[in-house]
């Protein structure tokens, strides 16, 4: 495998018509495409024009697909299928591609006898070879008689024709729970093509799973490095190609989806290289992360008094921008007063090598954030996350220290026990959740941790946390699985900053005494909590009084107290982890969301009456 693997993408992965998909694939950095037959059929461009268009874009056409239901126990039907194949061979010649994907049959007349199947595959391969073409035979996971790669290999092996080989597809293999290790024993010259897709673990019909829920590598639960390793060890020399059927991707901006797709292949090649196969295409590995440097919030007048009540001191004013630095313990929050809704505008992570981290981000197609900076201000590298959040790479106290951009105010505050930033919660736009998870995994080197789905007041919410190995950087990503109805005045894409404390009760008492707008939680929650956990009467009373939410697992507990929503979208939380609890309070999220909505409605009612 070369320093950088050849990459390809099936046009079925992207939204739009063929004339939209091809430039998107080229702009994202793909070397080639698989032409999905329905895309060609719907295109006004004849095959020869598609060939020229791809050549102009620098794209090879690596595969034409799919050819379905070739084999048949009915001789007349098989003869008709051979005539159909000859027509497709003509299309391939016009396209300038030499390989066609033939799927195992799902038809009622599919051939069960492996020798007859091999005979029919040999016949079509002979016709393909006469025109300088090849057949890549693939086992569909729902094929009538051939549904595993070992069965497809047995048919190909018995057919014994140089123009006949295998297409191995990660979804069809891993969705059935098959072990890909034996692929390494297949001669490399017989591995004609490779198709890659990830997916979540789902208990459902495999055909529906395949047609609607595939993902790009790194976005699902499949171990694709373990799949790719034996393929490369066998000697496969073709492109790493994506074939992903996904309802969301098929509606998304094709240019954006193509970038996400290409990033996923680079990350997969990197992960596979770590297992000793292939070569790392990324310039350098993700540098070690050492914590949250700061979180920047765009702000209105409602934020500063809340930060003060939570024990933060305004310790610095930016030299050239309307930005304030607020600190307590190891937690730093920048307040940008340039206007707009209260929102998380930027995240900054402490990196062992900010410059190297920025180079890696650029290599993985993360858009660099253009910045204006004044004389002597730190030149911080930053990229833009899928939801528009800026991500900075910092080394506080080292060269290009960002803290020097602020003039100290001399202000101090007693604090309430905040020790740092535990994590940042970011709700993602409906179309970008999987893209965001992959972005943070690849660009920052984070790994998936907790995942959950919970029934929120206005629909099902999907959640995923990504963390570094030492749990010093944590992000909690959420998305509503369906778009929110217009009737519900909920929080649009809520965000929050979770502040770590050692004693949430003491911190909450101090915050409330200072006037922090802590969220009230209904009594029904505490009645249920008492039934489930049998807490002491004093503790339960304190919880009820302060609005403490308590999530408990065998590993420990997660206690949190939230503020009301500030400025329409953001809230702050005081969180205490007990024992080895590694969660994010998602068990209690529906209670918190309902309480936030009630408080917002009450404020709106008061405002309208005034």
FIZA-511738 format. One record per residue (C-alpha): x, y, z negated; residue in three letters. Coordinates in steps of 0.001 Angstrom, whole numbers, plus 500000, padded with zeros to 6 digits. Layout:
N
XYZALA;...
***
This chain:
610
500000500000500000UNK;501350503421500926UNK;501983506216498506UNK;498469507442499149UNK;495845504890500151UNK;493695505353503197UNK;490190506251502123UNK;486850505911503868UNK;483212506492503059UNK;480033505007504480UNK;477796507706505882UNK;474918506214503861UNK;476547507684500726UNK;475854511266501730UNK;472785513404502241UNK;471765514927505533UNK;472119513880509153UNK;475267512533510768UNK;476246516034511878UNK;476249517061508160UNK;477962513960506806UNK;480994513807509081UNK;482391517313508365UNK;481704516819504652UNK;483744513607504629UNK;486595515223506544UNK;486688518333504348UNK;486829516185501209UNK;489973514440502427UNK;488665511097503672UNK;490655509420506433UNK;487756507494507929UNK;484074506650507831UNK;481798503668508099UNK;479004504550510506UNK;475722503369509012UNK;473532502287511919UNK;470362504180510832UNK;472432507381510768UNK;473560506774514341UNK;470046505881515499UNK;468692509151514043UNK;471467511271515560UNK;471111513189518844UNK;474802512503519515UNK;475466509444521684UNK;478142507049520355UNK;480837508485522602UNK;480165511986521294UNK;480291510714517703UNK;483695509243518517UNK;484950512577519823UNK;483457514470516882UNK;485218512182514420UNK;488502512550516314UNK;488197516346516191UNK;487660516102512443UNK;490604513762511960UNK;488383510826510992UNK;488765507264512165UNK;485648505106512495UNK;486653502083510457UNK;483419500084510477UNK;480024499896512123UNK;477360498477509842UNK;475205496591509110UNK;474331493720511447UNK;471648491713509633UNK;470261488166509845UNK;472626486738512465UNK;472415483016511708UNK;469251481029512321UNK;468031477436512310UNK;465947478332515359UNK;468162478019518485UNK;466083480534520441UNK;466252483064517627UNK;470006482582517311UNK;470382483114521058UNK;468394486337520735UNK;470659487401517868UNK;473726486831520044UNK;472210489072522729UNK;471576491681520032UNK;475187491358518928UNK;476428491966522486UNK;474480495219522545UNK;476032496286519233UNK;479475495447520599UNK;478837497938523379UNK;477935500596520816UNK;481145499817518932UNK;483238500227522065UNK;481673503627522653UNK;482289504589519019UNK;485900503416519218UNK;485696501068516240UNK;486764497434516326UNK;485012495985513246UNK;481344495294512557UNK;479880494253509223UNK;477698491154509416UNK;475640490518506256UNK;474623487095505052UNK;471075486408506145UNK;468020486912503964UNK;465601485651506627UNK;463417482544506077UNK;465239480781508950UNK;468723481440507520UNK;471158478547507846UNK;471794476577504666UNK;474240474032506129UNK;477723475522505837UNK;479052473695508907UNK;476235475002511121UNK;476744478487509663UNK;480457478255510433UNK;479648477150513977UNK;477372480128514539UNK;479876482560513030UNK;482550481108515309UNK;480291481673518308UNK;479728485356517570UNK;483418485837516724UNK;484356484355520083UNK;482153486907521832UNK;483607489731519735UNK;487171488651520431UNK;486505488708524162UNK;485952492452523785UNK;488803493071521342UNK;486459493315518333UNK;486227491695514894UNK;483477490397512590UNK;483637491147508837UNK;481238488749507108UNK;479777489849503765UNK;477807487919501168UNK;474798489918500001UNK;474060489340496320UNK;470479488493497345UNK;471378486458500451UNK;469103483463501023UNK;471887480854501050UNK;475136482844500967UNK;475109485161497957UNK;478654484923496534UNK;482026485725498050UNK;483306482174497615UNK;480414480870499744UNK;481075483477502423UNK;484789482583502360UNK;483993478902502752UNK;481950479646505888UNK;484663481901507310UNK;487372479364506479UNK;485512476571508250UNK;484742478769511270UNK;488501479294511642UNK;488505482125514173UNK;491080484962514218UNK;488347487533514941UNK;486338486480511884UNK;487155487600508354UNK;485558488766505126UNK;484166492008503840UNK;484357491997500045UNK;482000494373498253UNK;482445495157494572UNK;478720495596493930UNK;477677492288495481UNK;480397490478493539UNK;480221492177490141UNK;476438492518489992UNK;476227488713489975UNK;478871488420487278UNK;481286486678489651UNK;484975486607488754UNK;486952488413491476UNK;490284486852490430UNK;490138484152493114UNK;490098486788495854UNK;493861486894495360UNK;494034483379496848UNK;492361484407500118UNK;494904485157502875UNK;495256488895503210UNK;494810488800506978UNK;491316487380506387UNK;490248490325504246UNK;488988492542507059UNK;487250495185504963UNK;486658496362501402UNK;483612498235500121UNK;483557499776496663UNK;480743500883494398UNK;480261501207490666UNK;476959500828488800UNK;475496500946485303UNK;474605497664483645UNK;470869497239484279UNK;468442494366483785UNK;466432494518486991UNK;466062492972490417UNK;469500493072492027UNK;468151494431495332UNK;466516497419493604UNK;469642497865491493UNK;471730497936494663UNK;469509500256496716UNK;468945502931494066UNK;471566502834491297UNK;475020502396492744UNK;477602504987491707UNK;481038506130492754UNK;483948504358491004UNK;484415505539487443UNK;480806506657487017UNK;479359503301485990UNK;480170500275483875UNK;481958497968486341UNK;485668497266485829UNK;486724498277489315UNK;490495498300488657UNK;490155494629487661UNK;488209494032490889UNK;490637495878493145UNK;493773494310491679UNK;493310490793493188UNK;492173492301496503UNK;495456494183496795UNK;497428491217495491UNK;495957489116498314UNK;497515491552500778UNK;494517493631501841UNK;495859496479503969UNK;492716498351505026UNK;491115501487503593UNK;489507501860500203UNK;485959502498501370UNK;482824503522499508UNK;479352502149500127UNK;477013503689497578UNK;473225503738497711UNK;471973506286495201UNK;468759508321495216UNK;470403511392493651UNK;473456511391495921UNK;471205511107498963UNK;469609514436497966UNK;472766516273496900UNK;474898518718498879UNK;476961516375501109UNK;480093518517500872UNK;480020518418497091UNK;479150514713496912UNK;481990513892499313UNK;484521515661497079UNK;483227513722494082UNK;483452510491496072UNK;487026511105497204UNK;488070512008493665UNK;486658508691492479UNK;488841506719494891UNK;491999508583493900UNK;491246507874490243UNK;490540504209491007UNK;493823503857492876UNK;495596505433489910UNK;493930503076487435UNK;494757500075489608UNK;498376501187489885UNK;498531501116486099UNK;497764497386486375UNK;500726496871488696UNK;499003496994492090UNK;499177499708494711UNK;500841503048494200UNK;499691505998492135UNK;498362508653494539UNK;498142511318491853UNK;501227513445491344UNK;501372512809487612UNK;499287511255484852UNK;496974513324482685UNK;499057515007479971UNK;498172514282476355UNK;495400516417474885UNK;495794517769471372UNK;492457519354470623UNK;490073522151471527UNK;491988525419471912UNK;488811527512472068UNK;485273527684473359UNK;484184530865475122UNK;480567531946474833UNK;478976534633476909UNK;476946536614474410UNK;474297539128473612UNK;473868540975470310UNK;472443537886468557UNK;475687535914468368UNK;478098537967466240UNK;475923538075463082UNK;475435534302463259UNK;479174533674463558UNK;479778535953460589UNK;477130534104458549UNK;478835530817459465UNK;482051532116457916UNK;483942533216461046UNK;486105536320461109UNK;486574538511464162UNK;490361538290464279UNK;491182539812467669UNK;490024542029470534UNK;491146541316474086UNK;493500543922475495UNK;491657544445478790UNK;488347542559478655UNK;485198542829476493UNK;486102539626474675UNK;486405539041470916UNK;488212536217469140UNK;486442534679466143UNK;488244532159463938UNK;487769529877460971UNK;490065527029460068UNK;491141525438463345UNK;488015526581465199UNK;488272529450467669UNK;485300530926469515UNK;485711533684472068UNK;482717535967472489UNK;482449537532475920UNK;480284540654475735UNK;480175541307479461UNK;476474540515479420UNK;474163537687480357UNK;472482534827478554UNK;474257533223475612UNK;475974530228477172UNK;479169528183477092UNK;481271529996479671UNK;484574528179479177UNK;486309525334477397UNK;490001525332476632UNK;491944522228475705UNK;495336522009474067UNK;497537520197476576UNK;501046518853476167UNK;501751520149479700UNK;499284522780480939UNK;501106523261484248UNK;501133519521484925UNK;497475519277483947UNK;496625522016486443UNK;498596520288489206UNK;496738517059488528UNK;493390518877488565UNK;494188520423491935UNK;495272517055493312UNK;491883515678492255UNK;490061518436494165UNK;489005520401491089UNK;488381523971492293UNK;490892526405490823UNK;489305529323489000UNK;490448532692490381UNK;491293535022487513UNK;492182538656487106UNK;494725539331484373UNK;496432542408483101UNK;500141543036482597UNK;501778540695480064UNK;498618538599479713UNK;498941534830479665UNK;498708533133483056UNK;496376530333482021UNK;495568527638484545UNK;491861527003484883UNK;489510524953487031UNK;485743524907487399UNK;483670521972486159UNK;480646520752488151UNK;478198522811486086UNK;480255525992486565UNK;481980525910483168UNK;485596527096483295UNK;488139524629481895UNK;491460526073480681UNK;494700524241479890UNK;496603525797476974UNK;499512525344474570UNK;498703527652471707UNK;501882529115470201UNK;504079528135473161UNK;505084529967476342UNK;502106531776477908UNK;500356531726474530UNK;496828532994475134UNK;496502534423471608UNK;498881537245472574UNK;496187538625474860UNK;494296539771471743UNK;495027542721469493UNK;494683541576465850UNK;491893543268463921UNK;493111542368460458UNK;489630541109459572UNK;489327538081457315UNK;486415536051456042UNK;486130533581453164UNK;484845530854455480UNK;482371528112454641UNK;484611525103455216UNK;484757524825459011UNK;487962522971459899UNK;487754522872463683UNK;485623522101466713UNK;484264518564466512UNK;482813518528470028UNK;480977520550472631UNK;477578519511473959UNK;476753520329477561UNK;473475519535479303UNK;474122519005482980UNK;472020519958485989UNK;469906517040487176UNK;472043516324490252UNK;475463516628488608UNK;475506514379485539UNK;477525511510487036UNK;479760513987488841UNK;480496515759485546UNK;481316512526483731UNK;483766511553486472UNK;485254515058486563UNK;486119515073482865UNK;487370511480482972UNK;489713512028485889UNK;490791515648485583UNK;491250515687481789UNK;492010511999481356UNK;489111511459478956UNK;487460508072478541UNK;483783507169478105UNK;482682506572474533UNK;479093506477473308UNK;476193506296475753UNK;472482506471474991UNK;469034507200476317UNK;466436508748474045UNK;462842509832474398UNK;462854513600474023UNK;459686515696473704UNK;459627516371477455UNK;461014513163478929UNK;463824510667478807UNK;467316512060478227UNK;470498510252479230UNK;473650510908477211UNK;477312510096477590UNK;480317511154475525UNK;483828511410476929UNK;486809511606474565UNK;490568511414474411UNK;492162508404472727UNK;492733510224469422UNK;489237511773469368UNK;490747515252469294UNK;488773516373472345UNK;485144515317472574UNK;482444516328475040UNK;478823515174474830UNK;477045515299478190UNK;473273515006478563UNK;470751515174481382UNK;466994514845481687UNK;466302511861483920UNK;463407513668485574UNK;463073517351486226UNK;461316519192483426UNK;457690520182483978UNK;456908523862484305UNK;454393523783481455UNK;456941523093478717UNK;458839526155477475UNK;461825524046476517UNK;465479525001476520UNK;466894524947480027UNK;470056522827480022UNK;470866523344476298UNK;474439523694475092UNK;475985523648471660UNK;479244523821469750UNK;479580521327466886UNK;481799522678464099UNK;483539520142461877UNK;483167520477458088UNK;484172518242455206UNK;481005518922453179UNK;477946519769455236UNK;475771520511452192UNK;478201523061450778UNK;478767524620454202UNK;475035524858454909UNK;474306526436451512UNK;476939529100452132UNK;475687529728455663UNK;472090530093454576UNK;473052532415451737UNK;474840534603454291UNK;471727534741456487UNK;472490532111459142UNK;469286531116460995UNK;469332527415460133UNK;466791525187461811UNK;463895523899459721UNK;463221520158460026UNK;459719518725459334UNK;458972516829456120UNK;457922513760458087UNK;461545513254459083UNK;462647513101455443UNK;459840510736454469UNK;461045508399457192UNK;464681508900456185UNK;463803507967452596UNK;462085504780453787UNK;465032503789455962UNK;468026504675453781UNK;466740505007450184UNK;468831508117449523UNK;468959509620446049UNK;466201512078445205UNK;468680514940444774UNK;470317514287448129UNK;467002514003449920UNK;465841517254448344UNK;469019518995449469UNK;468610517592452969UNK;465016518844453165UNK;465956522260451811UNK;468829522796454265UNK;467516520970457351UNK;470170518243457325UNK;469849515482459915UNK;471401512152458888UNK;472352509425461386UNK;473771506227459890UNK;475395503138461405UNK;477386500290459855UNK;480527502283460655UNK;479518505412458751UNK;477279508457458950UNK;476916511656460956UNK;475383514643459145UNK;474450517824460960UNK;472780521165460313UNK;471826523217463354UNK;471119526866463893UNK;468139528040465859UNK;468711528483469593UNK;470613531718470120UNK;469740533815473143UNK;467685531114474813UNK;470158528282475431UNK;472955527775472872UNK;472951526656469254UNK;475721525961466763UNK;475923522951464470UNK;477799522099461290UNK;478719518410461428UNK;480285516013458959UNK;481545512567459907UNK;481631509961457158UNK;483661506792457543UNK;484313505735461139UNK;481099507068462643UNK;481803507880466282UNK;478386509128467410UNK;476789512467468224UNK;473472512512466403UNK;471461511311469384UNK;469148509277467160UNK;467929512547465664UNK;468061514584468881UNK;464296514336469580UNK;463555515699466095UNK;465993518547466588UNK;464653519341470073UNK;461052519464468872UNK;462055521707465964UNK;463919524042468313UNK;460872524298470541UNK;458523525069467634UNK;460809527830466443UNK;461043529328469933UNK;457255529263470311UNK;456857530966466932UNK;459249533735467938UNK;457485534187471265UNK;454141534434469443UNK;455456537130467121UNK;457011539043470032UNK;453786539050472067UNK;451753540242469090UNK;454130543147468600UNK;
***
